[in-house]
Amino acid sequence: MRTTTVGNVRILLPDLDPDDLDSTSELTDDLNDANVEGAAWRGAGLEGVRFRSSRIAGVDLSESTWEAGTLFGCEISRTGFSGAALSGIAIERCAVTGSRFTGTRLTDIRLKDVLFEGCR
């Protein structure tokens, strides 16, 4: 884990090496130690899906529905969440950079040690 400071708050973030992760583009209920790059999951229905210690880059999750899942220790970059509906998700120790959230609906989202940088 690495840390960064925003104001007076210290945030724990993942420090993932893509070479140590298993490449995949398949969406499963549990993604552990995965490197997902450029996957097209537009409009996917994700219920109870858990991502752990994974790198998600350039993935299209626009117009998807995600309920009651978790993201723990993940790096998410250049990923599209436009028009997605996320509900009951717990996000912890994640870095989200350069991702798009235009029109995204976030309901009952729990954040702990999460950095959003360069997102819109």
N, C-alpha and C positions, 0 to 999 in steps of 0.2 A: 504494500500500500504506500501511496505517496500522500502528501498533504499540501494544501494551499490555504491561504488566508484571505478572506474577504472581510474588510473592515477589521473588527475585533474577533471574528469567528474563524476558527480553524476547521477545515473540512478534510476528512479522510477520503481519498480517491483511489481507484484501482490503478495498478501499474502492470498492464498486461503486455506480454510479448507475443505477437501473432505467430511466431515460430513455435511457441509452446502450446498452441491451441489447435483443435481439430477443425479443419475447414468443412463447412456444410452449407447447403442452401435449403435444406429440408426443415420445415416448421414442425416441431414436436412439442409435446407437453412440457418437457424439461430440456433446456439447452444448458449444459454444463461444460465449461472450458471449450467453448466453440468460437470459431472465427467465421462470421457470416458476412459476406461481401456481395453487394449488388443483387440480393434476392428480391423477387417480385412477390410480395405478400399482400398486395392491394386488395382491400375488401375482406380480408381474412377474419374469421371469427375465432378469437382466442379466449378460452375460458379456463381459468386456473393455471395458465401457462407460467412457468418459472424459468427465468434466465439467471444463471449464476456464473460469475467470472468469465464472461463472454464479451467479445468485441463484435459490434454490429455496425457496419459501415456501408453507406450508400444503399440501404434497404428501403423499399417502398412499402410502408404500412398505412398509406393514405386510405381513408374511408373504411378502416378496419374497426372492429369492436373488440375491446379487451376488457374482460371482467375478472376480478378477484385473482390477479396474478402477482408475481413479484419480479423485481429486477434487483439483483444484489451483486455489487462489485463489477459492474459492466461499464464498458466504454461504448458510447453511442455517438457516431459521427455521420454527418451528411445524410441523415435518415429523414424520410418524409412521413409526417403524422397528419398531414392536412386532411381535415374532415373526419378524423378518427374520433371515436368515443371511448375514453378510458374511465373505468369505474371500479373503485375498490382495489386499486393497485397500490402496493407498497414498493417504494423505490429507495434504496439505501446504498451509500458509498458508490455512486455512479457519476460519471462525467458525460454530459450531453453537449456536444459541440456542433455548430454549423447545421443544425437540424431545423426543419420547418414544421410549425405548429398552427398554421393558418386555419381557422375554423375548427380547431380541435376542441372537443368537450371533455373537460376534466372534472370528475365527480368523485368525492371521497378518496382523494389521492393522499397518501402519507409519504412525506419526504424526510429523509435523514441523511445528512452528509451528501448532498447532491449539488453539483455545479452545472448550471446552464450557461454556456458561453457562445456568443455569436449566433444565437438562434433567433428565429423570427416566427 
